[in-house]
Amino acid sequence: MALKILIAEDEAITLKHLIYTLQQEGYYVEGAGDGQDALRKIESDFFDILIADIKMPGLSGIELLERIKKEQLETEVIIITGFGSIGSAVEAMKKGAYDYITKPFDIDELILRVKKIEDKKILKGENTALKALFGVNKKISIIAKSESMKKILSLIENINDSDCNVLLTGESGVGKNLIARMIHFTSKRQDGPFLAINCATLTEEILASELFGHKRGAFTGAVATKKGLAEVADTGTLFLDEIAEMSPSLQAKLLKVVEEGEFFRVGGTRSIKVDVRFIAAINQNVKSLIADGRFREDLYYRLNVMEIDTPPLRKRRKDIEPLSRYFLQKYLPGYNKKIKDFTKEAMDILKNYSFPGNVRELENIIERAIILEKKPFITSKSLPQTIKMFHIETIDPSNIKTIDEFNMEYAKQVVEMLGDNKTKAAELLGISRTSLWRILKEGNRS
Amino acid sequence: MEKRNLLFVLYPEEKLDGLLSYAIDLAKARDEDLCILMVNKTDSPAEGNGHEMAREINTGDEKAGEYKKSVRAIVDECKKSGVQVNIFTVGADSVSAIENFLKQKGGIGMVLLGPRLRMSENITAEEMSNLAKRSSVHIFGMARRPLYAITHGKEGYCFPSTFSV
């Protein structure tokens, strides 16, 4: 997006000339005939750069600089001083001006200074985006041996030319964040910023300010005007994790941005236009959230141009082994251990566990095992005892078993493990052999 | 803002061996705090569906004494593990207790049902299915593995109550 420049100059011809020249360079430029006019414009809008003559009727360039530094810290100021007034230029620099230029000046010199500011702003934006990435490399790879994950990867590849909004669904810890990054870094927007925010971790006020920015004085603590993530993510992608946790009023505001690409800063009066692709993630049952009125249906349809449902790890067990090996390699260097692989027993335990915490839980288990393991292989002993003790099943409405069916399956498991020895099985289960026979029979009947 | 919570639903008489450490590990892996809902199935619903902090239970009551002991043990273990815990008790049937709790308290990331509750004959498959259908969060049930019971003996092994024929 082009930089917004405000020029405050009382000489009409100079002002007109400057506006024209900078517009020719591709900038969005507004002019103000005096300091007061410039101040009014600053108060109602955000400008990336202010170019101000030091001597103006009403409000001088220095006074304007002081006001703008209070109002909009991110605005850079270039002061135009008359020949021989170096003292004022020094004063301006001390008060926070980016640079100064003395009259008469070569217009190319001014353009050069504006371009320097533009470079600085681009670098700053990239830095923010990189910080948001927490150092994660642009090259995203997803481990996928299961058919379901392969299908997702192929879908991502198919939509790399498209600019549609995407809704990611799936339980917590399945890797929705990674998928969002992959969508961005394989898309046409890959050179733009990728910003992510978790809507569940912030209060409504902070989330609004983070997303849409705020004007100075919009609320207690808003000491300076701040750009929101929706603005910083311009030309890039904004990933909204756990979007269903957003309040209804914020959902309404977000809907406007998604639909029209326009929003107001908190406390702002002028709309800001952006070009952002939205990827949102929900880890709950969307239909139930809509039915409860906790998630706006219209927002759901706007975001759900493409829906990608990532299955839980227990439904793609083929991925457990390669993921375990990946995490082993990831954490080994940090603990200075020489572990080669997993024992078959340890891997079998992992493969048979349900992982309600999904990939994130597997990652924790592997890191913990690396810390505890003293042998060259991860053994079952370094895996948490509890994952061996319990079987975790999801209560899936489409797959509910009757108690008789459940009991029969359970009893069958015990019988099988004891080599079909029903007497032993009955003894272990604390029931008579006849009762065991009845359970197996009744389960079959139901 | 507070972290989200893993809601762990238990009968008060549930043996906690291994269960609590499992719930703590899972909460940690999910970067959530722990919320324990003790469903007192023997209480009548007339006593109210409201949730009461377990620690506020009348100390003179014998049952409350047991609760207090159990609550103390839970709080201590969570404290040691660095997981924030809130314990609630409710005198209602399990399904409506969970539904009411989810309605009243936001920020629940998932529901984990203790083995006794999951296998309870007081909850029908239909009720469980309806609960899962109506709930916006994922519900998981725990069962103790027979393999573990075999390799470790009967100790620490809890057979579903429905087997008591």
Chai-1 contact restraints between the chains, C-beta under 6 A:
chainA,res_idxA,chainB,res_idxB,connection_type,confidence,min_distance_angstrom,max_distance_angstrom,comment,restraint_id
A,E171,B,H138,contact,1.0,0.0,6.0,A-B,restraint_1
A,S172,B,R30,contact,1.0,0.0,6.0,A-B,restraint_2
A,S172,B,G109,contact,1.0,0.0,6.0,A-B,restraint_3
A,T201,B,M1,contact,1.0,0.0,6.0,A-B,restraint_4
A,L202,B,M1,contact,1.0,0.0,6.0,A-B,restraint_5
A,T203,B,M1,contact,1.0,0.0,6.0,A-B,restraint_6
A,Q284,B,S136,contact,1.0,0.0,6.0,A-B,restraint_7
A,Q284,B,V137,contact,1.0,0.0,6.0,A-B,restraint_8
A,N285,B,S136,contact,1.0,0.0,6.0,A-B,restraint_9
A,S288,B,S136,contact,1.0,0.0,6.0,A-B,restraint_10
A,L289,B,S136,contact,1.0,0.0,6.0,A-B,restraint_11
A,P356,B,F140,contact,1.0,0.0,6.0,A-B,restraint_12
A,G357,B,L26,contact,1.0,0.0,6.0,A-B,restraint_13
A,G357,B,A29,contact,1.0,0.0,6.0,A-B,restraint_14
A,G357,B,R30,contact,1.0,0.0,6.0,A-B,restraint_15
A,R360,B,A29,contact,1.0,0.0,6.0,A-B,restraint_16
A,E361,B,A29,contact,1.0,0.0,6.0,A-B,restraint_17
A,N364,B,A29,contact,1.0,0.0,6.0,A-B,restraint_18
A,T386,B,G18,contact,1.0,0.0,6.0,A-B,restraint_19
A,T386,B,S21,contact,1.0,0.0,6.0,A-B,restraint_20
A,T386,B,Y22,contact,1.0,0.0,6.0,A-B,restraint_21
A,K388,B,Y148,contact,1.0,0.0,6.0,A-B,restraint_22
A,M389,B,G18,contact,1.0,0.0,6.0,A-B,restraint_23
A,M389,B,Y148,contact,1.0,0.0,6.0,A-B,restraint_24
A,F390,B,Y22,contact,1.0,0.0,6.0,A-B,restraint_25
A,F390,B,M142,contact,1.0,0.0,6.0,A-B,restraint_26
A,H391,B,A143,contact,1.0,0.0,6.0,A-B,restraint_27
A,H391,B,R145,contact,1.0,0.0,6.0,A-B,restraint_28
A,I392,B,F140,contact,1.0,0.0,6.0,A-B,restraint_29
A,I392,B,M142,contact,1.0,0.0,6.0,A-B,restraint_30
A,E393,B,G141,contact,1.0,0.0,6.0,A-B,restraint_31
A,T394,B,F140,contact,1.0,0.0,6.0,A-B,restraint_32
A,I395,B,M128,contact,1.0,0.0,6.0,A-B,restraint_33
A,I395,B,A132,contact,1.0,0.0,6.0,A-B,restraint_34
A,I395,B,I139,contact,1.0,0.0,6.0,A-B,restraint_35
A,I395,B,G141,contact,1.0,0.0,6.0,A-B,restraint_36
A,P397,B,S129,contact,1.0,0.0,6.0,A-B,restraint_37
A,P397,B,A132,contact,1.0,0.0,6.0,A-B,restraint_38
A,P397,B,K133,contact,1.0,0.0,6.0,A-B,restraint_39
A,I400,B,A125,contact,1.0,0.0,6.0,A-B,restraint_40
A,I400,B,M128,contact,1.0,0.0,6.0,A-B,restraint_41
A,I400,B,S129,contact,1.0,0.0,6.0,A-B,restraint_42
A,T402,B,A125,contact,1.0,0.0,6.0,A-B,restraint_43
A,I403,B,T162,contact,1.0,0.0,6.0,A-B,restraint_44
A,N407,B,T162,contact,1.0,0.0,6.0,A-B,restraint_45
A,Q413,B,P146,contact,1.0,0.0,6.0,A-B,restraint_46
A,V414,B,P146,contact,1.0,0.0,6.0,A-B,restraint_47
A,M417,B,I150,contact,1.0,0.0,6.0,A-B,restraint_48
A,L429,B,F159,contact,1.0,0.0,6.0,A-B,restraint_49
A,G430,B,F159,contact,1.0,0.0,6.0,A-B,restraint_50
A,I431,B,F163,contact,1.0,0.0,6.0,A-B,restraint_51
A,S435,B,V165,contact,1.0,0.0,6.0,A-B,restraint_52
